[in-house]
Amino acid sequence: MRLIYTFYFFLIGLSLFAQNNTPTYTWRMHLPYNSVRQIIEVDRTLYVLAEVGLYTFDLISGESTMLTKVDGFAESKVSNFGYSSDTKTLIIVYENGNIDLLKDNKIINLPGLKRASVGGQKFIYETSVIGRKAYLATSFGVVVVDLEKQLISADYQNLGAGGTTLEVFSIFVFNDTLYLATDEGIKSAPAYDSRVNLQNFETWKTNTTYKSTRLLREFNNNLFFVNDSILYNYASGSYSTVEAGVKKDYKSLITAHDKLVICRWEGVALLDKLFKLEEKKEPFMEYAIIDYQNNLWFGGFYRGLIKKWPDGRIDGFIPPGPYGLTTYDMQGYENTMYVTAGGHTNAYAPSYVNYGYYIYEDGQWLNRDLNNPVVGSMIDFTNIYINQNSGDVYLGSFGSGLAKLKNKVPDQKFTSANSTIKAAVDTREIALGMTQDSKGTLWVANYETEKPLLSLKKDGSWKEYNVGSNRIGEMVVDDQDNIWMLAPRSSSLGLVVVKENSNGGVVDRPLTTGAKNGGLPNNNVKAIVLDKDGEIWVGTETGIGVFYQPSLVFNPQQRLNADAQQIIIDDGIDIGYLLEKEVINDLKVDGGNRKWAATNNGVWLIAEDGSRILKHFTASNSPLPSDIVNCIGIVPNTGEVFFGTTQGITSYRGDATEAGTTHQNTLVFPNPVHSTYQGPITITGLPEDATVKIADVAGRVVYELIATGGTAVWNGLNFEGQKPQTGIYLIYSANKDDEEALVTKLLIVR
């Protein structure tokens, strides 16, 4: 019987997350929480491990809180976790071996395991908490964490036959004996005898009968474990099977409230102290527990957190977040961010990513509806193009054609059945890049077909064109309506530029690294963007090049002046070309015409003219989940910058927004400013690059600054570096024509 779950998509934390005036220079994490890998109940609160992130769910209030790098935790990708009721400590173990302890709302980091060299891979399979210690089952042995002293107290390596490296998959202490689940069998040794050297492999006894042991757990004075997909129990020196020795796909064994909760792919069951087994069904789950009210909580991949009441009612809970971790492209429109999940492999083969696309607005995520007749069956979504006038969104794909959204709702799908899109290889209909010219013509890259450049006119007619390469991708249109296209997977070609001629055809020009032929830093061009001065910026695997005069690209007498230029930069240590040692995965332009570069070494904010590096965010100095950043998107009206990394999405509230020539809904926040507030004061809705003056009611100017795009950020200090006194302050703004106006008021309370 198919079960219908009622899902509640709950808000997180403060109202801050549901409004656009998030403090400038602050970060937010956007991880998927629709999967469940582990659940622990602590003092009427569930701690839940999703795909990579950790969150809490209050069993009384139903409120949830995320535990992320933004809150001070060391990493984003959690492997597993445990809790000690003896020390009131939560231990969080990350995939790279880093460890955080959470006690009394304070985070203590233990980086020793992360930094340690173990001579091989470093997997943490399980964290088993017994009393005041946590035992980590790893790919190289056992690590012991003393939760009271808050340090790594021991490690037992090379426990295999002859002192070889041996993986330990599960650990438990039963009757003062430490048991290890390994592929050599169940190993055991005294747990608390100081005379015993647990670092000596010869100390350990091995029961070789059970050579595929997993999931060691104690319940009712019995040691339970899984071996070769059969559940066993051990007591008083003898072993016996549970569930009649039938093989099942066991996922977790948890002791909770006088029950052994058995989660297997075939369904969830409860074993009581009389060894009576009660089937709860619920197949295809990864983890299950029961809470203090005898409610069953369980979950699996992409199923959310599910509650089954004792009377059989079922509710589901999914915190807001994107559907998956992966990202391919990001584009902002007004207050909204659009993200595609990808994509293709590095060799331009399908990735078969079925996460679709994600839409973020006002603190909430909207994910692609798998049942939608337009986009439900599409996979491997790639580039995004948004018409900034109409808001229409076009989503390319690596094999499923082209989709169009209107008002965030799927509207049309273009394939070979209703357009000139054709299949490339293995019937894949690839739309890899899109842009629109001043006449409203949509241009589409139909990758690896005979006529790969397509146009869709405003009258609905399609046309196809031969160009200099059949491998074209991401594209932009310049101020002269020339179409600039990436030429991926071509060692001798970097870009193709196309212009429409008077008879309806096109003229193309290939661009390479050669002088007078493009002057690219490298033919492997990975990103392209048009800035606010009409310049074309390209990102390659060896830095950035700028076409300062793109209008000359088809002028045969101006080939040298039409070439890309590399910017020389002096960082105080060395002089070289801008980011010449970095692989540029994406480029975006913010409201202040500054450039954001996504690289394999974090994110870089570059001055408008490229002469300076303004910021460099990495996983080490910021909440970025990973140093490998695939794509960037900027929300125009708020200046929030989104980063798509290999380990999920994060965002940073920047200090530049899109601007017009006049004041538009000017806002200052926070307002009022209280004495406890230490952050910046942000003024939005200003004309482009406006001069802003803050004055008291007597007309004395206490500070003056210049907006970046449509936003000015004040540090809250006067010209003397002091905090202004309590009072009402008037904010004046002047545009480029020096037309000054009172735009808003600010209350400061000291």
C-alpha positions in Angstrom: 0.0 0.0 0.0 1.3 3.4 -0.9 1.5 5.8 2.0 0.6 9.5 1.6 2.8 11.6 3.9 1.8 15.1 5.1 4.9 17.3 5.0 5.5 20.5 6.9 8.1 22.8 5.4 9.2 24.7 8.5 10.9 28.0 8.9 14.3 28.2 10.6 15.3 30.4 13.5 14.5 34.1 13.5 12.3 36.1 11.2 15.6 37.3 9.8 15.5 34.4 7.3 12.3 35.5 5.8 13.2 39.0 4.8 15.5 40.8 2.4 17.2 43.1 5.0 19.7 40.4 6.1 22.7 42.3 7.6 25.3 43.2 5.1 28.5 41.0 5.2 26.7 38.1 6.8 26.5 34.6 5.5 23.7 32.0 5.2 24.0 28.3 4.4 21.6 26.6 2.0 22.0 22.9 2.3 19.5 20.1 1.3 17.7 18.7 4.3 15.3 16.3 2.5 17.4 13.2 3.4 17.9 11.6 6.8 21.1 9.6 7.6 21.0 9.6 11.4 18.7 10.7 14.3 19.4 11.1 18.0 17.0 12.2 20.7 18.5 14.5 23.4 16.3 16.2 26.0 13.1 16.3 23.9 15.0 17.4 20.9 15.9 15.4 17.8 19.3 15.9 16.2 19.1 15.0 12.6 21.9 14.4 10.1 20.7 15.1 6.5 22.7 14.5 3.4 25.6 16.5 4.8 24.1 19.0 7.2 22.9 18.8 10.8 19.8 20.3 12.3 17.7 20.1 15.4 13.9 19.5 15.7 12.2 20.5 19.0 9.7 17.8 19.8 7.6 20.2 21.9 7.5 23.3 19.8 8.2 21.8 16.3 10.9 24.5 15.7 14.1 23.7 13.9 17.6 25.1 14.0 20.4 24.5 11.6 24.0 23.8 12.9 26.3 25.1 10.2 29.6 26.8 9.5 27.8 30.1 9.8 27.3 29.3 13.5 30.9 28.6 14.1 31.1 24.9 13.3 34.3 23.8 11.7 33.0 22.1 8.5 29.9 21.5 6.5 30.1 17.8 5.5 29.2 15.7 8.6 30.0 12.0 8.6 28.2 11.0 11.8 27.6 12.2 15.3 26.9 11.0 18.9 25.8 12.3 22.3 27.0 11.7 25.8 24.4 12.2 28.5 27.1 11.8 31.1 29.0 14.9 29.9 26.1 16.6 28.1 28.2 16.8 25.0 27.4 16.4 21.3 30.3 15.1 19.2 30.2 15.9 15.5 32.6 14.1 13.2 33.2 15.4 9.7 34.1 13.5 6.6 37.7 14.9 6.6 38.2 13.7 10.2 37.7 17.1 11.9 35.7 17.0 15.1 33.5 19.5 16.9 32.2 19.1 20.5 29.1 21.1 21.4 28.6 21.6 25.1 26.7 24.4 26.9 26.3 26.2 23.6 30.0 26.4 23.1 31.9 24.7 20.3 35.3 23.0 21.0 37.2 22.0 17.9 39.5 19.0 17.9 41.5 19.1 14.6 44.0 16.4 15.4 42.5 13.6 13.4 42.0 15.9 10.4 45.6 16.9 10.4 46.9 13.4 11.2 48.6 11.3 8.5 47.3 7.8 8.6 49.0 6.4 5.4 45.7 5.8 3.5 42.1 6.9 3.3 40.4 8.5 6.3 36.8 7.3 6.5 34.8 7.6 9.8 32.2 4.9 9.6 30.6 5.3 13.0 30.7 7.3 16.3 29.8 5.2 19.3 29.4 7.0 22.6 29.8 4.9 25.8 29.8 6.9 29.0 32.3 9.7 28.8 34.1 8.5 25.7 33.4 8.4 22.0 34.8 5.6 20.0 35.3 6.3 16.3 35.3 3.4 13.9 37.5 4.3 11.0 39.2 3.0 7.9 42.5 2.7 9.8 41.3 1.5 13.2 39.9 3.1 16.3 40.1 6.7 17.6 39.0 7.4 21.2 37.8 10.9 22.2 37.6 11.8 25.9 34.5 13.9 26.1 35.1 15.1 29.6 38.7 16.2 29.0 37.7 17.3 25.5 40.7 15.7 23.7 41.6 12.7 21.6 42.9 10.3 24.2 44.0 7.2 22.2 44.1 5.5 18.8 44.4 1.9 17.9 45.8 1.3 14.5 47.2 -1.7 12.5 44.9 -4.2 14.2 44.8 -6.6 11.3 46.6 -9.9 11.1 50.4 -9.4 11.4 49.8 -5.7 12.4 48.3 -4.6 9.1 45.8 -1.8 8.5 42.3 -3.0 9.3 39.0 -1.2 8.8 36.7 -1.0 11.8 33.1 -0.5 10.8 31.4 -0.5 14.2 32.3 -0.4 17.9 30.6 -1.2 21.1 31.4 -1.8 24.8 29.5 -4.8 26.2 30.2 -6.3 29.6 33.4 -4.3 30.0 34.7 -5.7 26.7 35.4 -3.6 23.6 34.0 -5.2 20.4 35.1 -4.2 16.9 33.3 -5.1 13.7 35.8 -5.9 11.0 36.2 -8.0 7.9 38.5 -10.4 9.8 35.7 -11.1 12.2 34.6 -9.7 15.6 37.6 -8.5 17.6 37.4 -8.1 21.3 39.6 -6.9 24.2 39.2 -5.6 27.7 37.9 -2.1 27.6 39.0 -0.7 30.9 42.0 -2.7 32.0 45.0 -0.3 32.1 47.4 -3.2 31.9 46.2 -4.2 28.5 47.9 -2.6 25.5 45.1 -2.0 23.0 47.5 -0.7 20.4 49.1 -4.1 20.1 47.2 -6.2 17.5 48.1 -9.4 19.4 46.0 -8.2 22.4 42.8 -8.6 20.4 40.9 -11.9 20.2 39.2 -12.6 16.9 36.0 -14.6 16.2 36.6 -15.4 12.6 33.1 -17.0 12.2 31.6 -13.6 11.5 33.8 -11.9 8.8 31.3 -9.4 7.5 30.2 -7.8 10.8 28.5 -4.5 11.0 26.2 -2.5 13.4 27.3 -3.6 16.9 24.7 -2.7 19.5 23.8 -3.7 23.1 20.2 -4.3 24.1 18.7 -6.1 27.2 22.1 -7.6 28.1 22.6 -9.0 24.6 25.1 -7.9 22.0 23.4 -7.5 18.6 25.2 -7.3 15.3 24.7 -7.9 11.6 26.9 -10.4 9.7 26.4 -11.1 6.0 23.0 -9.4 6.1 21.8 -11.6 9.0 20.9 -10.2 12.4 22.5 -12.0 15.4 22.6 -11.7 19.1 25.2 -12.8 21.6 24.7 -13.5 25.3 26.3 -15.7 27.9 28.9 -17.0 25.5 26.5 -18.2 22.8 25.3 -16.8 19.5 21.9 -17.0 17.9 20.1 -15.5 14.9 17.2 -13.1 15.0 14.4 -12.9 12.5 14.9 -16.7 11.8 18.3 -15.9 10.1 16.6 -14.3 7.0 18.9 -12.1 5.1 17.9 -8.4 5.0 19.4 -5.1 4.2 20.0 -3.7 7.7 20.7 0.0 7.9 20.7 0.9 11.6 20.2 -0.6 15.1 19.3 1.8 17.8 18.4 1.3 21.5 15.8 3.7 22.7 13.2 3.7 25.4 13.4 -0.1 26.2 13.2 -1.0 22.5 15.7 -2.1 19.9 14.8 -0.1 16.8 15.7 -2.2 13.7 15.8 -0.3 10.4 16.3 -2.3 7.3 15.5 -1.6 3.6 12.6 -4.0 3.9 11.0 -2.0 6.7 11.3 -0.8 10.3 10.7 -3.1 13.3 10.8 -2.9 17.1 12.1 -5.6 19.4 11.1 -5.4 23.0 12.7 -6.9 26.1 10.7 -10.1 25.7 12.2 -10.4 22.3 8.9 -9.9 20.6 9.2 -8.3 17.2 6.7 -5.7 16.1 6.7 -4.8 12.4 6.2 -1.1 11.6 6.6 -1.5 7.8 8.0 1.8 6.3 10.4 0.3 3.8 13.3 2.1 2.0 14.5 4.0 5.1 18.0 4.6 6.4 17.5 5.3 10.0 14.8 5.0 12.7 14.3 5.8 16.4 11.4 6.1 18.9 11.0 9.1 21.1 9.9 9.5 24.7 6.2 9.4 23.7 6.6 6.2 21.7 6.4 8.0 18.3 8.5 6.4 15.6 10.8 8.8 13.7 12.5 7.6 10.5 13.8 8.8 7.2 15.8 8.0 4.1 17.3 9.7 1.1 15.0 12.4 -0.3 12.1 11.4 2.0 12.5 14.0 4.8 12.0 13.4 8.5 8.9 11.3 9.0 6.9 10.8 12.2 4.6 7.8 12.8 2.2 8.2 15.7 1.3 5.2 17.9 -2.2 5.3 16.2 -0.6 5.0 12.8 -0.9 8.6 11.6 2.0 9.9 9.6 3.5 13.4 9.3 6.6 14.5 7.5 9.0 17.4 8.0 11.5 18.9 5.6 13.4 22.1 6.4 13.7 24.6 3.5 16.6 24.0 1.2 17.5 23.0 -2.3 16.8 19.5 -3.4 20.4 18.5 -3.8 24.0 19.5 -3.2 25.0 19.9 -6.9 25.0 23.2 -8.8 25.8 24.1 -12.4 24.6 27.7 -13.0 23.1 30.5 -11.0 21.2 33.6 -12.2 19.4 36.3 -10.2 16.3 38.3 -11.1 14.9 41.0 -8.8 14.6 39.3 -5.4 14.9 35.7 -6.7 17.8 33.3 -7.3 17.5 30.5 -9.9 19.9 27.5 -9.7 20.3 24.5 -11.9 21.7 21.3 -10.5 23.7 20.1 -13.6 24.9 19.1 -15.9 27.6 17.0 -17.6 30.9 15.5 -16.8 34.3 17.1 -17.5 34.3 15.0 -20.6 30.9 16.4 -21.6 29.0 13.2 -21.1 25.7 13.2 -19.2 25.8 13.3 -15.4 22.3 12.0 -15.1 21.6 14.4 -12.3 17.9 14.4 -11.6 17.7 17.2 -9.0 16.3 19.6 -11.5 16.5 23.3 -10.5 16.0 25.3 -7.3 14.4 28.7 -6.9 15.1 30.8 -3.8 13.0 33.8 -2.7 12.3 35.4 0.7 14.0 32.7 2.7 12.3 29.8 1.0 13.4 27.3 -1.6 11.1 26.0 -4.4 12.3 22.8 -6.1 11.4 21.4 -9.4 8.1 19.3 -9.3 8.9 15.8 -10.6 5.2 15.5 -11.6 5.1 18.6 -13.7 4.3 17.7 -17.4 6.7 20.3 -18.8 9.9 19.8 -16.7 9.2 16.7 -14.6 11.1 14.3 -16.9 14.0 16.6 -17.7 17.4 15.9 -16.2 20.9 17.5 -16.3 19.8 21.1 -16.3 22.6 23.4 -17.4 22.7 27.1 -18.2 20.1 29.7 -17.2 19.1 32.8 -19.1 16.7 35.3 -17.7 15.0 38.1 -19.7 15.5 41.0 -17.3 12.5 42.9 -18.7 9.9 40.1 -18.7 11.3 37.8 -16.1 11.0 34.8 -18.4 13.5 32.1 -17.5 15.1 29.7 -19.9 16.7 26.6 -18.6 19.0 24.5 -20.8 19.8 20.9 -20.4 22.3 18.3 -21.4 19.9 16.0 -23.3 16.3 17.0 -22.5 15.9 20.2 -24.6 15.1 23.7 -23.4 12.5 24.7 -20.8 10.8 28.1 -20.3 9.4 29.4 -17.0 6.9 32.2 -16.6 6.4 33.6 -13.1 8.5 30.7 -11.7 6.0 28.2 -13.3 7.0 25.8 -16.1 5.4 27.2 -19.3 7.0 25.5 -22.3 9.5 22.8 -23.3 11.3 23.0 -26.6 12.6 19.8 -28.3 13.0 18.4 -31.8 9.2 18.0 -31.8 8.5 21.8 -31.8 11.8 23.6 -32.6 15.0 23.2 -34.6 16.7 21.7 -31.6 18.3 18.4 -32.8 19.9 15.4 -31.1 23.6 15.3 -30.8 24.7 11.8 -29.7 22.5 9.0 -28.3 19.4 11.1 -29.0 20.5 13.7 -26.5 19.0 17.1 -27.3 21.4 19.5 -25.7 20.8 23.2 -25.0 24.0 24.4 -23.4 23.8 28.2 -23.5 21.3 31.0 -24.2 21.2 34.7 -24.6 18.9 37.4 -26.1 19.7 40.3 -28.3 18.2 43.8 -28.5 15.6 42.7 -31.0 14.3 40.1 -28.6 15.7 37.1 -30.5 16.7 34.2 -28.3 19.9 32.5 -29.3 20.5 28.9 -28.2 23.6 26.6 -28.3 22.5 23.2 -29.6 25.8 21.6 -28.7 27.5 19.1 -31.0 25.1 19.2 -33.9 25.7 20.1 -37.5 24.1 23.5 -37.2 24.6 24.2 -33.5 23.5 27.9 -33.3 19.7 28.4 -33.1 17.5 31.5 -33.0 14.0 31.9 -31.8 12.4 35.1 -33.1 9.7 37.0 -31.3 7.2 35.7 -33.9 7.9 32.2 -32.7 9.9 31.1 -35.7 13.1 29.0 -35.3 16.2 29.1 -37.5 19.6 27.2 -37.4 23.1 28.3 -38.4 26.5 26.9 -39.2 29.3 28.5 -37.2 33.0 28.0 -36.7 32.5 25.0 -34.3 29.8 22.5 -33.6 30.8 22.6 -30.0 29.4 25.8 -28.6 28.1 26.6 -25.1 27.6 29.5 -22.7 27.0 32.8 -24.5 26.5 36.5 -24.0 25.4 39.3 -26.3 27.4 42.6 -26.4 26.2 46.1 -27.0 26.5 45.7 -30.7 24.3 42.5 -30.7 27.4 40.3 -31.4 27.0 36.8 -29.8 30.1 35.6 -27.9 30.1 31.9 -27.3 32.4 29.5 -25.5 33.8 26.7 -27.6 34.3 23.8 -25.0 36.5 20.8 -25.6 38.6 22.4 -28.3 42.3 22.7 -27.8 42.7 25.1 -30.7 39.7 27.3 -30.2 38.5 29.4 -27.2 35.5 31.5 -28.4 33.3 31.9 -31.4 31.8 35.4 -32.1 28.8 35.6 -34.3 26.9 38.6 -35.8 23.7 38.5 -37.9 24.0 39.9 -41.4 21.5 41.7 -43.5 20.2 38.7 -45.4 19.3 36.7 -42.2 22.5 34.6 -42.1 25.4 35.0 -39.7 29.1 35.8 -39.9 31.4 34.1 -37.4 34.9 34.7 -36.1 36.9 32.2 -34.1 39.1 33.5 -31.3 42.2 31.8 -29.9 45.3 32.7 -27.9 47.1 34.1 -30.9 47.9 37.8 -31.3 45.3 39.5 -33.6 43.3 36.3 -33.3 41.8 36.9 -29.9 44.7 37.1 -27.5 43.1 34.8 -25.0 45.1 33.7 -21.9 44.1 30.1 -22.6 41.9 28.4 -25.1 40.0 26.6 -22.3 37.5 29.3 -21.7 35.1 28.4 -18.9 33.2 31.6 -18.2 32.1 34.8 -20.0 30.3 37.9 -18.8 29.4 41.4 -20.1 30.1 44.2 -17.6 28.4 47.5 -17.1 30.9 49.3 -19.3 30.3 47.0 -22.2 33.5 45.1 -21.8 33.6 41.3 -22.2 35.4 39.4 -19.4 36.4 35.8 -19.9 37.6 33.3 -17.4 40.0 30.6 -18.4 42.0 27.8 -16.7 44.9 30.3 -16.4 43.2 33.5 -15.3 41.1 36.3 -16.8 41.2 38.2 -20.1 39.2 41.4 -20.9 38.0 42.5 -24.3 37.9 46.2 -23.8 36.6 47.0 -27.3 34.3 44.2 -28.3 32.9 46.4 -31.0 36.1 46.0 -33.0 36.0 42.2 -33.1 34.8 42.1 -36.8 37.0 45.0 -37.9 39.9 43.5 -39.9 42.0 46.7 -39.5 41.7 46.7 -35.7 42.5 43.0 -34.9 45.2 43.9 -32.3 43.0 46.4 -30.5 40.2 43.9 -30.5 42.3 41.3 -28.7 41.7 40.3 -25.0 44.1 41.9 -22.5 45.4 40.5 -19.3 45.4 42.8 -16.3 48.7 43.2 -14.5 48.2 43.3 -10.7 50.6 44.0 -7.9 49.5 42.4 -4.6 52.5 43.7 -2.6 54.3 40.4 -2.8 54.4 39.7 -6.5 53.5 41.2 -9.8 51.6 39.1 -12.4 48.5 38.7 -14.4 45.1 38.8 -12.6 44.4 35.3 -11.1 46.8 33.7 -13.7 47.3 30.7 -11.4 43.6 30.1 -10.9 41.0 28.1 -12.9 38.1 30.4 -13.4 34.9 28.4 -13.3 32.4 31.4 -13.4 32.3 35.2 -13.5 29.5 37.5 -12.4 29.2 41.3 -12.2 27.6 42.9 -9.2 25.7 46.2 -8.9 28.9 48.2 -8.5 30.4 46.6 -11.7 32.9 44.6 -9.6 33.6 41.1 -10.7 33.1 37.9 -8.6 35.2 34.9 -9.8 34.5 31.3 -8.8 37.6 29.2 -8.8 39.0 25.9 -7.4 40.6 28.1 -4.7 37.5 29.8 -3.4 35.8 33.0 -4.4 37.5 36.3 -5.4 35.9 39.8 -5.5 37.8 42.0 -8.0 37.7 45.8 -8.3 35.7 47.2 -11.2 38.8 47.7 -13.3 40.5 44.5 -12.2 43.4 46.4 -10.5 42.8 45.0 -7.0 41.6 41.9 -5.2 39.0 43.2 -2.7 38.1 39.9 -1.0 39.2 36.3 -1.2 36.9 33.8 0.5 38.0 30.2 1.1 36.7 27.3 3.2 39.3 28.1 5.7 38.5 31.8 6.3 34.7 31.8 5.6 31.6 29.6 5.8 32.2 28.4 2.2 31.6 24.6 2.4 34.3 23.9 -0.1 37.1 25.7 -1.9 35.9 24.3 -5.3 33.2 26.9 -6.4 31.4 26.0 -9.6 29.1 29.0 -10.0 28.1 32.3 -8.7 24.7 34.1 -8.7 23.8 37.6 -7.5 20.3 38.7 -6.4 20.1 42.2 -8.0 17.8 43.9 -5.5 19.5 42.7 -2.4 23.1 42.2 -3.4 23.2 38.7 -1.9 25.8 36.6 -3.6 25.2 32.9 -3.9 28.1 30.4 -4.3 27.6 26.9 -5.7 30.3 24.6 -4.4 31.0 20.9 -4.6 29.5 20.6 -1.1 26.5 22.8 -1.4 25.3 26.4 -1.6 26.1 29.3 0.7 25.4 33.0 0.3 27.0 36.3 1.4 25.1 39.6 1.7 27.3 41.9 -0.4 27.4 45.7 -0.3 26.4 46.3 -4.0 22.9 46.2 -5.6 21.6 47.1 -9.0 20.7 50.8 -9.3 18.7 53.1 -11.5 19.1 56.8 -12.1 16.7 57.8 -9.4 15.8 56.8 -5.8 13.7 53.6 -5.7 12.1 52.4 -2.4 15.0 53.7 -0.3 15.5 51.6 2.8 17.9 51.8 5.8 18.5 48.9 8.0 18.7 48.1 10.8 16.4 50.9 11.9 16.5 51.8 14.8 20.1 51.1 15.7 20.3 49.9 19.3 23.4 50.2 21.5 24.1 46.5 21.4 24.3 46.4 17.6 27.9 46.4 16.3 27.4 45.7 12.5 27.2 48.0 9.5 24.2 50.2 8.6 23.0 49.6 5.1 21.1 52.1 2.8 19.5 50.6 -0.4 17.5 51.9 -3.3 19.9 54.7 -4.1 20.8 56.0 -7.6 23.9 54.5 -9.1 27.1 55.5 -7.3 25.2 58.2 -5.3 26.9 60.5 -2.8 25.3 59.9 0.6 25.4 62.2 3.6 24.3 61.4 7.2 23.3 64.5 9.2 21.8 65.3 12.6 18.6 67.2 12.9 20.6 70.5 13.2 22.0 69.8 9.7 25.5 68.9 10.8 26.9 66.2 8.5 28.4 63.4 10.6 29.5 61.2 7.7 29.7 61.0 4.0 30.2 58.1 1.6 29.7 56.9 -1.9 27.3 54.1 -2.9 28.4 51.0 -4.6 25.8 50.5 -7.3 22.5 51.2 -5.5 23.8 50.5 -1.9 25.8 52.5 0.6 27.2 50.8 3.7 28.0 53.0 6.7 30.2 51.6 9.6 28.1 53.6 12.1 30.9 56.0 13.0 31.3 59.8 12.5 34.2 61.5 10.9 36.2 61.3 14.2 35.7 57.5 14.4 33.1 57.8 17.2 29.6 56.5 17.5 27.0 59.3 17.1 24.8 60.2 20.0 21.2 59.1 20.5 18.9 60.9 18.1 17.2 61.0 14.7 19.6 61.3 11.7 18.7 62.4 8.2 20.1 60.6 5.2 20.6 62.7 2.0 21.6 61.3 -1.3 22.8 63.0 -4.5 22.9 61.3 -7.9 25.6 61.9 -10.6 23.9 65.1 -11.5 24.3 66.4 -7.9 20.5 66.4 -7.4 20.2 66.0 -3.7 17.2 64.8 -1.7 16.3 63.6 1.8 15.6 59.9 1.3 15.1 58.5 4.7 15.6 58.9 8.5 17.5 56.8 11.0 17.0 56.5 14.7 20.1 55.7 16.8 19.6 54.7 20.4 22.7 54.6 22.7 
